[in-house]
Amino acid sequence: MRIDDHMDLNELAQHMGGATIEQARRMRELLLEKPRARTEDFTGKEWAELVLEATR
């Protein structure tokens, strides 16, 4: 999934394992801070850490 300001928050929430829209919005903010173009560019560990941070 491409990382940008117009990411589909419903799709991102699904990629996060069923997160809320607000959690997906926070995740988008975290992703935009990282120098990556796609969600697939993160390792499993990196992704898990971001999901945990976004869902706190």
C-alpha positions, 0 to 999 in steps of 0.5 A: 500500500502506498504511503501518502496523505490520501491513504484509505484509512479503512484499508489501512485499518484492515492492514493493521489487523482491524484497528479503528479509523482513529488508530489508522489515522495515527498510523498514517501520521507515523508512516508519513514520518518514515522514509518509506514509499510503501507499507510493504517496505517495513519488516514485520518487526517494524510494522508491529512496533508501529501498530503498537504505537498507533493503537496505544 
